[in-house]
Amino acid sequence: MRIFENTNIDFIGKRKAAYIFSGTLIILSLLSLLFRGLELGIDFKGGTEVALEFEKPIDVSEIRTFLDELELGNIEVKTFGGETGILVRSELQEIPSELFPKVVDRIESIMTKNFPEISFEQTNATTTSVTYDVKNSEITDQLVDRLFKAGFQATKFSEEPTNTQIIVRVGIADWVQENLHEKMPDNNFSVLKEDQVGPKIGNELKRDAVIAVLLALVVILVYLGFRFKFVFALGAVAALFHDVLITLGMFSLLYNVIPGLNLDISVNIVAAFLTLVGYSINDTVIVFDRIRENIKIHKTDAVENNINKAINRTIPRTIITSLTTLVVVAVLLFFGGEVLRGFAFTLFFGILIGTYSSVFVASPFVLEYAQKSKKNIQF
């Protein structure tokens, strides 16, 4: 990357234009977060979420009509990935009590239809499963397989050769799958993912996610305060708040705007934000190290000149590192599949805004402090 060596760009001189650019992005982000908000994923809201991949293209409105007949309350259906994938979401974790007998009747009708010669007895039932004794150990495997193909998660009570009991799970996902199998027999599908989270766990995860991000920022503030000067720590944390806020704003602004891009806030996305914080602070620390070296060597030179020299010296490293990482993240974004797309988008946009903030937010913050306090920064 020799084309970036010996650069002499006046980055600090362009800081006011950067302030306008950052200010515009922050205002847009705040307005979008205020009026549109963020769409929380199943991890934080609680409920049941099932992603399905069909063999043939599907009509989402048609599937939505089918699922509205299931008496499961408000069900959200949207595309997932391409024209053959859907994401079904319900705020329920369990089949409603008034619907439970209907689901059990459907299970028993499947058993009777496929194995009319067997007799079975219901031996146990909970809010999420039913246990049957089918009296014949020779057909338990076949029966489990038939129920599984119909969309129900069934398993044998034990692997003993004499076992005659099977357990059938009765859940939101099973009821959805069974009905879609019946309504769309000519378009088979596979389950890409299935998540179920209770509201209490969702609230705990939400709280822990916020604490994790805030603790990361506090620890970084303390660490940089000891390693450099406190003003450097404030500049770095200000840049991190800048990065996180604008990236969150993009999640709000672009939600349901780009087809195939799922921007629900989930545990994976929180992990991506923490990764972004680590990546951004690493870039900022490298610039700060160069600033400190320049201030030690050129004590009589203006702070503005020392900061500009530091940024110019780190530009080759910054470009090489950022481009290399962006290439890998871009591969994940476009070819990593729907599950990883939100994570990859967070890193892709975060790396861009994080690299920008190291140059145009964190470093100018130090300069503004020196100019307004009229104090020399010395190490």
C-alpha positions as a Python dict, from the first residue, in 0.01 Angstrom:
ca = {
    (1, 'M'): (0, 0, 0),
    (2, 'R'): (283, 242, -85),
    (3, 'I'): (38, 480, -248),
    (4, 'F'): (-72, 576, 104),
    (5, 'E'): (278, 636, 239),
    (6, 'N'): (401, 989, 317),
    (7, 'T'): (53, 1135, 293),
    (8, 'N'): (6, 1490, 414),
    (9, 'I'): (-370, 1535, 437),
    (10, 'D'): (-510, 1803, 664),
    (11, 'F'): (-763, 1582, 844),
    (12, 'I'): (-800, 1814, 1140),
    (13, 'G'): (-862, 2109, 910),
    (14, 'K'): (-1166, 1924, 773),
    (15, 'R'): (-1310, 1853, 1118),
    (16, 'K'): (-1591, 2109, 1089),
    (17, 'A'): (-1726, 1940, 777),
    (18, 'A'): (-1701, 1611, 968),
    (19, 'Y'): (-1896, 1764, 1258),
    (20, 'I'): (-2177, 1855, 1018),
    (21, 'F'): (-2174, 1507, 865),
    (22, 'S'): (-2172, 1331, 1204),
    (23, 'G'): (-2432, 1570, 1345),
    (24, 'T'): (-2665, 1498, 1052),
    (25, 'L'): (-2629, 1121, 1099),
    (26, 'I'): (-2686, 1149, 1473),
    (27, 'I'): (-2999, 1362, 1430),
    (28, 'L'): (-3139, 1120, 1170),
    (29, 'S'): (-3058, 828, 1399),
    (30, 'L'): (-3223, 988, 1701),
    (31, 'L'): (-3534, 1082, 1505),
    (32, 'S'): (-3565, 732, 1361),
    (33, 'L'): (-3510, 571, 1702),
    (34, 'L'): (-3770, 806, 1853),
    (35, 'F'): (-4041, 762, 1590),
    (36, 'R'): (-3969, 422, 1432),
    (37, 'G'): (-3786, 257, 1719),
    (38, 'L'): (-3604, -74, 1701),
    (39, 'E'): (-3757, -409, 1618),
    (40, 'L'): (-3659, -649, 1895),
    (41, 'G'): (-3601, -1010, 1804),
    (42, 'I'): (-3741, -1315, 1975),
    (43, 'D'): (-3447, -1312, 2220),
    (44, 'F'): (-3574, -993, 2385),
    (45, 'K'): (-3950, -990, 2323),
    (46, 'G'): (-4020, -1351, 2404),
    (47, 'G'): (-4240, -1575, 2196),
    (48, 'T'): (-4193, -1830, 1920),
    (49, 'E'): (-4014, -1779, 1591),
    (50, 'V'): (-3981, -2026, 1303),
    (51, 'A'): (-3790, -1977, 979),
    (52, 'L'): (-3899, -2200, 689),
    (53, 'E'): (-3743, -2261, 348),
    (54, 'F'): (-3981, -2386, 76),
    (55, 'E'): (-3883, -2575, -237),
    (56, 'K'): (-4087, -2340, -461),
    (57, 'P'): (-4156, -1965, -449),
    (58, 'I'): (-4437, -1876, -210),
    (59, 'D'): (-4697, -1604, -170),
    (60, 'V'): (-4651, -1451, 175),
    (61, 'S'): (-5003, -1307, 181),
    (62, 'E'): (-5148, -1652, 109),
    (63, 'I'): (-4950, -1809, 394),
    (64, 'R'): (-5054, -1523, 623),
    (65, 'T'): (-5418, -1604, 543),
    (66, 'F'): (-5362, -1972, 625),
    (67, 'L'): (-5198, -1891, 959),
    (68, 'D'): (-5462, -1637, 1060),
    (69, 'E'): (-5705, -1930, 1078),
    (70, 'L'): (-5500, -2108, 1348),
    (71, 'E'): (-5643, -1914, 1645),
    (72, 'L'): (-5293, -1818, 1764),
    (73, 'G'): (-5364, -1448, 1800),
    (74, 'N'): (-5144, -1197, 1620),
    (75, 'I'): (-4900, -1384, 1394),
    (76, 'E'): (-4635, -1198, 1196),
    (77, 'V'): (-4526, -1344, 862),
    (78, 'K'): (-4252, -1194, 645),
    (79, 'T'): (-4000, -1302, 386),
    (80, 'F'): (-3677, -1455, 509),
    (81, 'G'): (-3384, -1456, 269),
    (82, 'G'): (-3533, -1497, -78),
    (83, 'E'): (-3866, -1568, -240),
    (84, 'T'): (-3879, -1921, -96),
    (85, 'G'): (-3822, -1835, 270),
    (86, 'I'): (-4058, -1705, 539),
    (87, 'L'): (-4024, -1605, 903),
    (88, 'V'): (-4325, -1680, 1124),
    (89, 'R'): (-4337, -1507, 1461),
    (90, 'S'): (-4587, -1532, 1745),
    (91, 'E'): (-4577, -1365, 2086),
    (92, 'L'): (-4712, -1688, 2240),
    (93, 'Q'): (-4484, -1951, 2391),
    (94, 'E'): (-4750, -2220, 2432),
    (95, 'I'): (-5060, -2339, 2254),
    (96, 'P'): (-5365, -2163, 2410),
    (97, 'S'): (-5559, -2391, 2644),
    (98, 'E'): (-5877, -2365, 2436),
    (99, 'L'): (-5684, -2475, 2126),
    (100, 'F'): (-5495, -2759, 2292),
    (101, 'P'): (-5772, -3025, 2246),
    (102, 'K'): (-5792, -2942, 1875),
    (103, 'V'): (-5419, -2998, 1834),
    (104, 'V'): (-5439, -3327, 2022),
    (105, 'D'): (-5728, -3437, 1801),
    (106, 'R'): (-5517, -3362, 1493),
    (107, 'I'): (-5229, -3571, 1629),
    (108, 'E'): (-5458, -3863, 1702),
    (109, 'S'): (-5626, -3839, 1361),
    (110, 'I'): (-5284, -3864, 1193),
    (111, 'M'): (-5205, -4173, 1401),
    (112, 'T'): (-5541, -4335, 1325),
    (113, 'K'): (-5529, -4252, 954),
    (114, 'N'): (-5183, -4398, 898),
    (115, 'F'): (-5211, -4690, 1138),
    (116, 'P'): (-5582, -4782, 1161),
    (117, 'E'): (-5506, -5118, 1318),
    (118, 'I'): (-5333, -4982, 1629),
    (119, 'S'): (-5492, -4893, 1959),
    (120, 'F'): (-5337, -4618, 2171),
    (121, 'E'): (-5394, -4455, 2504),
    (122, 'Q'): (-5300, -4108, 2623),
    (123, 'T'): (-5094, -4161, 2939),
    (124, 'N'): (-4977, -3808, 3013),
    (125, 'A'): (-5029, -3452, 2893),
    (126, 'T'): (-4861, -3120, 2976),
    (127, 'T'): (-4897, -2773, 2827),
    (128, 'T'): (-4624, -2858, 2575),
    (129, 'S'): (-4644, -3233, 2508),
    (130, 'V'): (-4861, -3544, 2497),
    (131, 'T'): (-4749, -3900, 2576),
    (132, 'Y'): (-4915, -4204, 2417),
    (133, 'D'): (-4890, -4577, 2474),
    (134, 'V'): (-4944, -4740, 2133),
    (135, 'K'): (-4938, -5100, 2268),
    (136, 'N'): (-4711, -5216, 1987),
    (137, 'S'): (-4333, -5169, 2008),
    (138, 'E'): (-4283, -5273, 1645),
    (139, 'I'): (-4445, -4960, 1497),
    (140, 'T'): (-4316, -4689, 1731),
    (141, 'D'): (-4038, -4592, 1487),
    (142, 'Q'): (-4281, -4573, 1195),
    (143, 'L'): (-4529, -4371, 1396),
    (144, 'V'): (-4264, -4122, 1511),
    (145, 'D'): (-4148, -4082, 1151),
    (146, 'R'): (-4504, -4025, 1024),
    (147, 'L'): (-4576, -3759, 1288),
    (148, 'F'): (-4245, -3589, 1214),
    (149, 'K'): (-4330, -3568, 844),
    (150, 'A'): (-4664, -3413, 937),
    (151, 'G'): (-4481, -3136, 1125),
    (152, 'F'): (-4487, -3262, 1485),
    (153, 'Q'): (-4173, -3326, 1688),
    (154, 'A'): (-4220, -3681, 1812),
    (155, 'T'): (-3980, -3918, 1985),
    (156, 'K'): (-3981, -4254, 2157),
    (157, 'F'): (-4007, -4255, 2536),
    (158, 'S'): (-3701, -4482, 2552),
    (159, 'E'): (-3478, -4681, 2318),
    (160, 'E'): (-3558, -5013, 2477),
    (161, 'P'): (-3683, -5274, 2226),
    (162, 'T'): (-4001, -5325, 2427),
    (163, 'N'): (-4086, -4955, 2447),
    (164, 'T'): (-4442, -4877, 2335),
    (165, 'Q'): (-4465, -4511, 2435),
    (166, 'I'): (-4407, -4202, 2226),
    (167, 'I'): (-4393, -3834, 2324),
    (168, 'V'): (-4532, -3571, 2088),
    (169, 'R'): (-4442, -3208, 2142),
    (170, 'V'): (-4736, -2968, 2123),
    (171, 'G'): (-4606, -2621, 2048),
    (172, 'I'): (-4670, -2315, 1836),
    (173, 'A'): (-4406, -2419, 1582),
    (174, 'D'): (-4549, -2771, 1550),
    (175, 'W'): (-4902, -2643, 1494),
    (176, 'V'): (-4781, -2398, 1230),
    (177, 'Q'): (-4578, -2662, 1046),
    (178, 'E'): (-4855, -2922, 1054),
    (179, 'N'): (-5108, -2681, 906),
    (180, 'L'): (-4874, -2560, 635),
    (181, 'H'): (-4802, -2922, 540),
    (182, 'E'): (-5177, -2973, 503),
    (183, 'K'): (-5249, -2646, 320),
    (184, 'M'): (-4949, -2669, 85),
    (185, 'P'): (-4889, -3041, 19),
    (186, 'D'): (-4719, -2972, -317),
    (187, 'N'): (-4458, -2735, -176),
    (188, 'N'): (-4238, -2909, 79),
    (189, 'F'): (-4035, -2703, 324),
    (190, 'S'): (-3756, -2742, 576),
    (191, 'V'): (-3709, -2567, 910),
    (192, 'L'): (-3409, -2333, 904),
    (193, 'K'): (-3435, -2231, 1268),
    (194, 'E'): (-3679, -2246, 1555),
    (195, 'D'): (-3652, -2029, 1868),
    (196, 'Q'): (-3868, -2005, 2175),
    (197, 'V'): (-3803, -1759, 2457),
    (198, 'G'): (-4018, -1673, 2759),
    (199, 'P'): (-4092, -1306, 2839),
    (200, 'K'): (-3900, -1319, 3168),
    (201, 'I'): (-3587, -1449, 2998),
    (202, 'G'): (-3632, -1190, 2723),
    (203, 'N'): (-3641, -905, 2976),
    (204, 'E'): (-3334, -1042, 3154),
    (205, 'L'): (-3145, -1066, 2824),
    (206, 'K'): (-3247, -710, 2736),
    (207, 'R'): (-3117, -580, 3069),
    (208, 'D'): (-2795, -782, 3047),
    (209, 'A'): (-2730, -661, 2692),
    (210, 'V'): (-2755, -294, 2795),
    (211, 'I'): (-2533, -356, 3099),
    (212, 'A'): (-2274, -537, 2884),
    (213, 'V'): (-2242, -247, 2639),
    (214, 'L'): (-2230, 19, 2914),
    (215, 'L'): (-1974, -177, 3116),
    (216, 'A'): (-1757, -212, 2807),
    (217, 'L'): (-1762, 166, 2761),
    (218, 'V'): (-1683, 232, 3130),
    (219, 'V'): (-1391, -14, 3134),
    (220, 'I'): (-1253, 142, 2815),
    (221, 'L'): (-1286, 489, 2972),
    (222, 'V'): (-1091, 382, 3282),
    (223, 'Y'): (-826, 194, 3083),
    (224, 'L'): (-756, 480, 2844),
    (225, 'G'): (-759, 729, 3131),
    (226, 'F'): (-465, 543, 3284),
    (227, 'R'): (-285, 468, 2959),
    (228, 'F'): (-308, 819, 2812),
    (229, 'K'): (-474, 1128, 2957),
    (230, 'F'): (-836, 1148, 3070),
    (231, 'V'): (-922, 1372, 2773),
    (232, 'F'): (-808, 1093, 2539),
    (233, 'A'): (-1036, 851, 2723),
    (234, 'L'): (-1329, 1089, 2685),
    (235, 'G'): (-1254, 1134, 2315),
    (236, 'A'): (-1243, 756, 2260),
    (237, 'V'): (-1569, 693, 2447),
    (238, 'A'): (-1736, 983, 2264),
    (239, 'A'): (-1634, 817, 1936),
    (240, 'L'): (-1776, 484, 2056),
    (241, 'F'): (-2108, 642, 2153),
    (242, 'H'): (-2105, 805, 1808),
    (243, 'D'): (-2048, 467, 1639),
    (244, 'V'): (-2306, 273, 1840),
    (245, 'L'): (-2575, 541, 1813),
    (246, 'I'): (-2540, 584, 1436),
    (247, 'T'): (-2528, 207, 1376),
    (248, 'L'): (-2843, 163, 1587),
    (249, 'G'): (-2999, 444, 1387),
    (250, 'M'): (-2924, 255, 1065),
    (251, 'F'): (-3100, -50, 1208),
    (252, 'S'): (-3406, 166, 1269),
    (253, 'L'): (-3391, 356, 938),
    (254, 'L'): (-3333, 52, 717),
    (255, 'Y'): (-3569, -192, 889),
    (256, 'N'): (-3792, -354, 625),
    (257, 'V'): (-3634, -130, 360),
    (258, 'I'): (-3374, -369, 212),
    (259, 'P'): (-3529, -702, 103),
    (260, 'G'): (-3365, -1004, 259),
    (261, 'L'): (-3193, -805, 535),
    (262, 'N'): (-3325, -901, 879),
    (263, 'L'): (-3246, -614, 1119),
    (264, 'D'): (-3415, -741, 1435),
    (265, 'I'): (-3212, -674, 1750),
    (266, 'S'): (-3107, -1013, 1884),
    (267, 'V'): (-2833, -1156, 2104),
    (268, 'N'): (-2620, -1201, 1791),
    (269, 'I'): (-2655, -831, 1712),
    (270, 'V'): (-2551, -735, 2066),
    (271, 'A'): (-2242, -953, 2017),
    (272, 'A'): (-2177, -769, 1691),
    (273, 'F'): (-2201, -432, 1869),
    (274, 'L'): (-1952, -544, 2134),
    (275, 'T'): (-1721, -661, 1856),
    (276, 'L'): (-1765, -324, 1688),
    (277, 'V'): (-1673, -144, 2012),
    (278, 'G'): (-1355, -351, 2039),
    (279, 'Y'): (-1261, -296, 1675),
    (280, 'S'): (-1324, 79, 1687),
    (281, 'I'): (-1129, 134, 2010),
    (282, 'N'): (-834, -61, 1873),
    (283, 'D'): (-814, 174, 1575),
    (284, 'T'): (-849, 478, 1802),
    (285, 'V'): (-576, 359, 2041),
    (286, 'I'): (-330, 319, 1754),
    (287, 'V'): (-393, 679, 1644),
    (288, 'F'): (-361, 798, 2006),
    (289, 'D'): (-29, 615, 2042),
    (290, 'R'): (108, 806, 1744),
    (291, 'I'): (-25, 1134, 1882),
    (292, 'R'): (150, 1068, 2213),
    (293, 'E'): (477, 985, 2036),
    (294, 'N'): (457, 1304, 1830),
    (295, 'I'): (383, 1518, 2136),
    (296, 'K'): (684, 1368, 2316),
    (297, 'I'): (916, 1421, 2020),
    (298, 'H'): (783, 1755, 1890),
    (299, 'K'): (704, 1929, 2218),
    (300, 'T'): (709, 2278, 2066),
    (301, 'D'): (495, 2190, 1767),
    (302, 'A'): (123, 2274, 1770),
    (303, 'V'): (-113, 2001, 1889),
    (304, 'E'): (-302, 2028, 1559),
    (305, 'N'): (13, 1946, 1361),
    (306, 'N'): (103, 1653, 1587),
    (307, 'I'): (-246, 1507, 1550),
    (308, 'N'): (-239, 1545, 1170),
    (309, 'K'): (101, 1378, 1149),
    (310, 'A'): (-21, 1090, 1367),
    (311, 'I'): (-328, 1029, 1153),
    (312, 'N'): (-126, 1042, 831),
    (313, 'R'): (125, 793, 970),
    (314, 'T'): (-147, 544, 1062),
    (315, 'I'): (-346, 578, 738),
    (316, 'P'): (-169, 289, 555),
    (317, 'R'): (-228, 53, 848),
    (318, 'T'): (-589, 170, 889),
    (319, 'I'): (-676, 122, 522),
    (320, 'I'): (-511, -220, 495),
    (321, 'T'): (-673, -350, 816),
    (322, 'S'): (-1017, -207, 743),
    (323, 'L'): (-1027, -325, 381),
    (324, 'T'): (-914, -675, 475),
    (325, 'T'): (-1180, -702, 744),
    (326, 'L'): (-1447, -551, 520),
    (327, 'V'): (-1381, -811, 249),
    (328, 'V'): (-1437, -1095, 495),
    (329, 'V'): (-1747, -931, 644),
    (330, 'A'): (-1884, -861, 295),
    (331, 'V'): (-1858, -1232, 213),
    (332, 'L'): (-2059, -1308, 527),
    (333, 'L'): (-2309, -1036, 441),
    (334, 'F'): (-2384, -1159, 89),
    (335, 'F'): (-2313, -1532, 113),
    (336, 'G'): (-2327, -1618, 483),
    (337, 'G'): (-2700, -1687, 490),
    (338, 'E'): (-2993, -1513, 652),
    (339, 'V'): (-2900, -1602, 1009),
    (340, 'L'): (-2561, -1425, 986),
    (341, 'R'): (-2672, -1133, 770),
    (342, 'G'): (-2772, -899, 1053),
    (343, 'F'): (-2446, -972, 1238),
    (344, 'A'): (-2242, -909, 921),
    (345, 'F'): (-2431, -586, 843),
    (346, 'T'): (-2354, -453, 1193),
    (347, 'L'): (-1985, -521, 1149),
    (348, 'F'): (-1971, -393, 792),
    (349, 'F'): (-2135, -59, 867),
    (350, 'G'): (-1968, -40, 1209),
    (351, 'I'): (-1618, -82, 1067),
    (352, 'L'): (-1680, 201, 820),
    (353, 'I'): (-1820, 439, 1082),
    (354, 'G'): (-1563, 326, 1342),
    (355, 'T'): (-1269, 398, 1114),
    (356, 'Y'): (-1419, 736, 1031),
    (357, 'S'): (-1474, 824, 1399),
    (358, 'S'): (-1115, 741, 1496),
    (359, 'V'): (-1000, 1013, 1257),
    (360, 'F'): (-1280, 1270, 1267),
    (361, 'V'): (-1433, 1230, 1616),
    (362, 'A'): (-1185, 1096, 1873),
    (363, 'S'): (-879, 1293, 1756),
    (364, 'P'): (-1059, 1629, 1701),
    (365, 'F'): (-1210, 1589, 2050),
    (366, 'V'): (-858, 1602, 2196),
    (367, 'L'): (-776, 1912, 1989),
    (368, 'E'): (-1096, 2092, 2089),
    (369, 'Y'): (-1015, 2029, 2455),
    (370, 'A'): (-661, 2163, 2417),
    (371, 'Q'): (-781, 2476, 2239),
    (372, 'K'): (-1071, 2554, 2473),
    (373, 'S'): (-883, 2479, 2796),
    (374, 'K'): (-571, 2656, 2662),
    (375, 'K'): (-360, 2384, 2820),
    (376, 'N'): (-70, 2203, 2663),
    (377, 'I'): (-105, 1828, 2646),
    (378, 'Q'): (216, 1675, 2781),
    (379, 'F'): (333, 1323, 2848),
}
